[in-house]
Structures are given as C-alpha cells and as structure tokens.
C-alpha cells in the first residue's frame, strides 16, 4: 500500500492527499502526479485537503518538488486545507508560499473543521 495517496473526495469540491506516518520517498512524486491529474480533470477549482493526522515524516526535497512541479500553481487549485501540523509541514507551507507568492494554505486542527469549511464553501457557491 502506498504511504501517500491522492483521491477525489465524494460529494465535495476537493481532493485528499493522505500521508501515513512512515512515508516512503518513492510514493511522494506519484501521489502528486495523481493530484495533478485530478486537478486537470476537475470541472471547477477544488481544494486539496492534506491529511497530516498521522504526523508523517516528510522527505523534504521530494515533497517540495512534487508540490512545485505544477500542483501548487495549477489553475484549478483553490486552497490547500491542511489538517494537523508539524514544524516541518509549517516550514514546507511557508517555503511554497514564498516561492510561488500564493497565500492559499489554511491550517485546521481537526478533520471535521476542514470538512465544515468545505461544506460552507459549497453552500456559498450554490
């Protein structure tokens, strides 16, 4: 099983990028490639819910490269909704924002808070 996965979230204008606690470096870039395809196929802008609840050990270079190689600046990317946090995740977020000059990362303490945010956005768009 992959230690990093990307998939659309049923019934929500969002994809999820899930990270296990012990990330294998070779799983990172394929997950970002899947995410890029999901963004390409989306009929509208979507959010990406980044699930860090298992407090993953990120391979820094691969994570930055995966995000910067198209996903972070994709025209269909609305916001990154990050659930859970680590000091390294915060550093990655600040680095991506500084490089791309996009300030589109929101941090949530719980998964339910992020889902509520997505559902609130759905209501506002309707």
FENDA-V958274 format. One record per helix or strand of 2 or more residues. SS is the DSSP state (H for helix, E for strand). FROM is the first residue (numbers start at 1). TO is the last residue. If there is no record, write none. Layout:
# FENDA-V958274
ss	from	to
SS	FROM	TO
SS	FROM	TO
This chain:
# FENDA-V958274
ss	from	to
E	4	8
E	14	19
H	25	41
E	46	51
H	60	71
E	77	83
H	87	100
E	105	108
H	111	125
